[in-house]
């Protein structure tokens, strides 16, 4: 679990600077979901999974449930890609 944040300075209460968007508390990019994001993937990786992400940018942020659904729906494609590299 992440430590609580002091939102004024972008630092956690432990004094360390929060660098990434996940640490800063970004929400899931999937349309209609307000859960906190746990993982980020590129928008092109999300394209074949059937999940609809709102917004713009190169990266999409997924909550635990949507990341699990993405992994399940793209497992065969990722295995084939991995096998191609040896």
KEVEXPA-600823 format. One record per residue: residue in three letters; x, y, z of N, C-alpha, C, CB in turn; residue number from 1. Coordinates in steps of 0.1 Angstrom, whole numbers, plus 2048, in hexadecimal, padded with zeros to 3 digits. Each point is the difference from the previous one (the first is absolute). Glycine has a CB too. Layout:
<atoms>
(ala (X Y Z) (X Y Z) (X Y Z) (X Y Z) NUM)
...
</atoms>
This chain:
<atoms>
(unk (808 7F4 800) (7F8 80C 800) (809 80C 800) (7ED 7F4 80C) 1)
(unk (80F 816 7ED) (807 80D 7FF) (7FE 808 80C) (7FE 800 7E7) 2)
(unk (80D 807 81D) (7FE 809 80B) (7F7 80C 7FD) (817 7FA 808) 3)
(unk (7E3 80C 801) (7F7 80C 7FD) (809 80B 7FA) (7F0 7FA 813) 4)
(unk (809 80F 7E6) (807 80A 7F9) (7FD 80E 805) (800 7F2 7EC) 5)
(unk (80A 817 813) (7FE 80E 803) (7FF 806 7F2) (80D 800 816) 6)
(unk (7E6 803 7E6) (7FE 804 7F2) (806 80E 7FC) (7EB 7F3 802) 7)
(unk (818 815 807) (806 80D 7FD) (80D 7FF 7F9) (7F4 80A 813) 8)
(unk (815 7ED 7F1) (80D 800 7FB) (803 7F4 7F7) (807 80D 814) 9)
(unk (7F0 7EA 7EB) (802 7F4 7F8) (809 7F6 808) (7FD 80D 7EB) 10)
(unk (803 7F4 822) (809 7F7 808) (7F7 7F8 809) (813 810 800) 11)
(unk (7F1 7E4 803) (7F9 7F7 80A) (803 806 80E) (801 7EC 7F1) 12)
(unk (7F8 80F 819) (802 804 80D) (80D 7FC 806) (7E8 800 803) 13)
(unk (81E 7F6 7F6) (80E 7FC 804) (80B 809 7FB) (7F7 7E8 800) 14)
(unk (805 822 7F8) (809 80A 7FB) (806 7FD 7F3) (805 804 817) 15)
(unk (7F9 7F1 7E3) (806 7FC 7F3) (7F7 807 7F5) (80A 7EA 809) 16)
(unk (7FD 81A 7EC) (7F9 806 7F5) (7F9 7F5 7F8) (811 813 7FF) 17)
(unk (7E2 7EF 7FE) (7F8 7F6 7F8) (803 804 7F1) (7EE 7FD 812) 18)
(unk (818 7F9 7E7) (805 803 7F2) (7F6 7FC 7F6) (817 7FC 808) 19)
(unk (7E3 7F8 7F9) (7F7 7FC 7F5) (7F1 803 802) (810 7EE 7FD) 20)
(unk (7E9 811 7F8) (7F1 803 801) (7F9 7F6 809) (801 80A 7E9) 21)
(unk (803 7EA 817) (7FA 7F6 808) (801 803 80F) (805 7EE 7EE) 22)
(unk (807 816 816) (803 804 80E) (7F8 80D 803) (816 7F6 7FF) 23)
(unk (7E7 812 7F8) (7F8 80C 802) (7F1 7FE 801) (812 80D 7F5) 24)
(unk (7EA 7E7 807) (7F2 7FC 802) (7F7 802 7F4) (803 806 817) 25)
(unk (803 7F7 7DD) (7F8 801 7F4) (7F5 7F5 800) (814 80B 7F3) 26)
(unk (7E1 7F8 807) (7F5 7F6 7FF) (801 7F8 7F3) (7F1 80F 80E) 27)
(unk (808 7E6 7F2) (7FF 7F7 7F5) (7FC 807 7F3) (7FB 7ED 810) 28)
(unk (80B 811 7E5) (7FC 807 7F3) (7F4 7FA 7F9) (818 805 7FE) 29)
(unk (7E4 7EF 806) (7F4 7F9 7FA) (7F4 809 802) (80B 7E9 803) 30)
(unk (7ED 819 7F3) (7F4 808 800) (7F7 7FB 80B) (802 805 7E8) 31)
(unk (7FA 804 821) (7F6 7FC 80B) (806 7FB 80C) (7F0 7FC 7EE) 32)
(unk (81D 802 813) (807 7FA 80C) (806 80B 808) (804 7EA 7F4) 33)
(unk (7FA 816 819) (807 80A 809) (809 7FA 80A) (7EC 80E 7FD) 34)
(unk (818 7E6 801) (809 7F9 809) (80E 806 7FE) (7F2 7EB 800) 35)
(unk (817 814 80A) (80D 805 7FF) (808 7F7 7F6) (7FF 809 817) 36)
(unk (80A 7FE 7E1) (808 7F8 7F7) (80B 7F9 807) (7FA 811 7EE) 37)
(unk (809 7E3 80D) (80B 7F8 806) (80B 7FE 7F6) (7F0 7F5 80F) 38)
(unk (80D 80A 7E4) (80A 7FD 7F5) (7FD 809 7F5) (802 7E8 807) 39)
(unk (809 81A 7F1) (7FE 808 7F4) (806 7F7 7F4) (802 816 80C) 40)
(unk (7F7 7EB 7E9) (804 7FA 7F3) (7FE 80A 7F5) (7F9 7E9 809) 41)
(unk (80D 814 7EC) (7FF 809 7F4) (7F2 7FF 7FA) (819 7FE 7FC) 42)
(unk (7E3 80C 7FE) (7F3 801 7FA) (7FF 7F5 7F5) (7FD 819 806) 43)
(unk (80E 7E5 7F3) (7FF 7F6 7F5) (7FE 7F2 805) (80F 80F 7F3) 44)
(unk (7F7 7EE 819) (7FE 7F3 806) (7F1 7FE 804) (818 800 808) 45)
(unk (7E1 80A 7FC) (7F3 7FF 805) (7F6 7FE 7F4) (806 80E 813) 46)
(unk (7FE 7F6 7E1) (7F7 800 7F4) (7F9 7F3 7FD) (80F 811 7F7) 47)
(unk (7F8 7E4 80A) (7FA 7F3 7FC) (7F9 7F9 80B) (811 7FE 7F0) 48)
(unk (7ED 808 81C) (7FB 7F9 80B) (7F1 802 802) (815 803 80B) 49)
(unk (7E5 806 7EF) (7F1 802 801) (7FD 80A 80B) (7FD 7E9 7F8) 50)
(unk (80D 81C 80F) (7FD 80B 80A) (801 80D 7FA) (80A 7F2 812) 51)
(unk (7EC 817 7F2) (800 80D 7FA) (805 80B 80A) (7EC 7F9 7F2) 52)
(unk (81F 80D 80A) (807 80A 808) (7FC 80E 7FB) (813 7F0 806) 53)
(unk (7EA 818 804) (7FD 80E 7FD) (80D 808 800) (7E8 7FE 809) 54)
(unk (817 80F 7F3) (80B 809 801) (80A 7FF 7F5) (7FD 7FF 818) 55)
(unk (80E 807 7EA) (80B 800 7F5) (80D 7FC 807) (7F4 812 7F3) 56)
(unk (816 7EE 805) (80D 7FD 805) (805 7F2 7FC) (7FC 80F 813) 57)
(unk (811 7EF 7EF) (806 7F3 7FC) (7FD 7F5 809) (812 80D 7F6) 58)
(unk (7ED 7F6 817) (7FE 7F5 80A) (7F1 800 805) (818 803 807) 59)
(unk (7E4 7F1 7FD) (7F3 7FF 807) (803 7F9 80D) (7F3 7FF 7EA) 60)
(unk (805 805 820) (802 7FB 80E) (7F4 7F7 803) (80D 815 807) 61)
(unk (7F6 7DF 7FE) (7F6 7F7 803) (800 7FC 80F) (802 7F7 7E9) 62)
(unk (7F1 807 81C) (7FF 7FC 80E) (802 7F1 800) (7EF 812 805) 63)
(unk (811 7E8 807) (803 7F1 801) (7F7 7F8 7F8) (808 804 817) 64)
(unk (7EB 7FE 7E9) (7F6 7F8 7F9) (802 801 7F1) (7F0 803 813) 65)
(unk (812 809 7E8) (801 802 7F1) (80E 7FB 7FB) (7F0 814 802) 66)
(unk (81A 7ED 807) (80D 7FA 7FC) (7FF 7F1 7FF) (80C 813 80B) 67)
(unk (7ED 7E7 7FE) (7FE 7F2 800) (7F8 7FC 7F3) (800 7FF 819) 68)
(unk (7F6 808 7E4) (7F8 7FD 7F4) (808 802 7F3) (7EB 808 80C) 69)
(unk (81E 802 7F4) (809 803 7F4) (809 7F4 7FF) (7FE 819 803) 70)
(unk (808 7E3 808) (80A 7F4 7FF) (7F9 7F4 7FB) (80C 80A 813) 71)
(unk (7E8 7F3 7F2) (7F9 7F4 7FB) (7FC 801 7F1) (7F7 7FD 818) 72)
(unk (805 80E 7E4) (7FC 801 7F2) (80B 801 7F6) (7EC 80C 808) 73)
(unk (820 7F7 7FC) (80B 801 7F7) (80B 7F5 803) (7FC 819 7FE) 74)
(unk (801 7DD 809) (80A 7F6 804) (806 7F9 7F4) (7F4 7FD 815) 75)
(unk (804 7FF 7E2) (805 7F8 7F4) (809 809 7F7) (7EB 7F2 801) 76)
(unk (811 81B 7FE) (808 809 7F8) (80D 803 806) (7EB 80A 7F8) 77)
(unk (815 7F7 815) (80D 803 807) (809 7F4 800) (7F4 810 80F) 78)
(unk (806 7E4 7F2) (808 7F4 800) (806 7FE 7F2) (7F1 7F5 811) 79)
(unk (808 80E 7E4) (805 7FF 7F3) (80B 80A 7FE) (7EA 7F8 7F7) 80)
(unk (815 814 80E) (80A 80A 7FE) (80C 7FC 808) (7EE 812 7FE) 81)
(unk (811 7E9 80E) (80B 7FB 808) (808 7F5 7F9) (7F4 807 814) 82)
(unk (804 7F0 7E6) (806 7F4 7F9) (808 805 7F3) (7EE 7F1 809) 83)
(unk (80D 819 7F1) (807 806 7F4) (80E 805 803) (7EA 806 7F7) 84)
(unk (818 7FE 815) (80D 806 804) (80A 7F5 805) (7F4 815 806) 85)
(unk (807 7DF 7FB) (809 7F5 803) (7FF 7FA 80D) (80F 80A 7F1) 86)
</atoms>
